[in-house]
Amino acid sequence: MTAQTAVIGAGAWGTAVAKVIADKGKDVVIWSFEEDTCDDINCNHQNTRYLPGIQLPEQLKATSDIVEAACGREYLILVVPSLFLLQTVKKILSVPSIQEGETFIAVLTKGFLETDKGPRLILETLEDYLPGFYRQSLVYIAGPSHAEEVSSGKITGLIAASENAKNSIRFRSLLKSKSLFVFPSFDVRGVQVAAAAKNVIAIAFGILDAFKTLGECSVPVGEALFGDGTESLLLAAGLNEIQSLGMAMGATHPETFTSISGIGDLDVTCRSVFGRNRRFGKDIIEKKILEPFKDIEDLITQIHKIGYLPEGAAAAKYIKILAEKHRLKMPIAVGMYHILNRETEPLDFLVDYLDGLGH
């Protein structure tokens, strides 16, 4: 099959994005390192492991050969988890169409990348490895979205951010449909920070939500209780932290954080039943999911044992480093680091944090 587009990463989000393009009648190849996932997509037109219950179009084919997937494509979309993104990209650097800059590349991965220079944004890191053609030409796509809804045709909006306006428009045209809206942006750094940091706030939101519903809101802060207003308080404070980090890291437009890539993405990640980071926060309380891990490094190394991938776990580690580097006060995000590092009990954090806001 000669496909115009390749999607690298056959998780739920990669599969959903590939389906959107294939539903428009375009041939798409998707790469998975798991042979059984490839077989499921090619034979059954489903991705039962990562996106169950969704029928996939015949125009979507899968391969476990990453070089085959990437070779000669006009569009390449990277949707690999941040923990594995860099090692995945290194495998396709020798592809001729990438060496010559003939393939347009977009990234949908959310998070920071660990480098010798410390945690860095995804696009600036990839630019150090990709040929010079791609400097200031990569596209970063994010926004308030869940694979389950996008693949089901629920109306969703995304931001395509790039310093190259033509490339933003190219990916907008590739992805847009009757139910998927894509808006261009020049604020590449702001959109990336918002996409990564919101996952950490969502963990805190999930923890709060678990305590809120525990025993019919019977967990006290002094003589007060957690409620819907408490969640909105946390959401707003979390957005302030995200914006402060974004501006410190070079965001160019403050309104990025009041748009769909800021408050929009934060809100859906915190409140949706599909949010893995919110689920992770709830599981910390309801399922004691951190007990097998001695600290955050142990958690990140063995994150597969969780059974799903909360990107906010690694992001919490990196945000603590970045907050210290830029001398920022980010009590919610840094508090999540201390919880995941088994230094602080979740309820103690919430009590101390909320009590501090009231004084």
Sequence and secondary structure as in RCSB ss.txt:
>XXXX:A:sequence
MTAQTAVIGAGAWGTAVAKVIADKGKDVVIWSFEEDTCDDINCNHQNTRYLPGIQLPEQLKATSDIVEAACGREY
LILVVPSLFLLQTVKKILSVPSIQEGETFIAVLTKGFLETDKGPRLILETLEDYLPGFYRQSLVYIAGPSHAEEV
SSGKITGLIAASENAKNSIRFRSLLKSKSLFVFPSFDVRGVQVAAAAKNVIAIAFGILDAFKTLGECSVPVGEAL
FGDGTESLLLAAGLNEIQSLGMAMGATHPETFTSISGIGDLDVTCRSVFGRNRRFGKDIIEKKILEPFKDIEDLI
TQIHKIGYLPEGAAAAKYIKILAEKHRLKMPIAVGMYHILNRETEPLDFLVDYLDGLGH
>XXXX:A:secstr
   SEEEE  SHHHHHHHHHHHTTT  EEEE S HHHHHIIIIIS BTTTBTT    TTEEEES HHHHHTT SE
EEE   HHHHHHHHHTTTT HHHHTT SEEEE   S EEETTEEE HHHHHHTTS GGGTTT EEEE S  HHHH
TTT  EEEEEE S HHHHHHHHHHH  SSEEEEEES HHHHHHHHHHHHHHHHHHHHHHHHHHTTTT  EETTEE
  HHHHHHHHHHHHHHHHHHHHHTT S GGGGGSIIIIIHHHHHHH TT HHHHHHHHHHHS TTTT SSHHHHH
HTGGGGSS  THHHHHHHHHHHHHHTT   HHHHHHHHHHTTSS HHHHHHHHHHHHT 
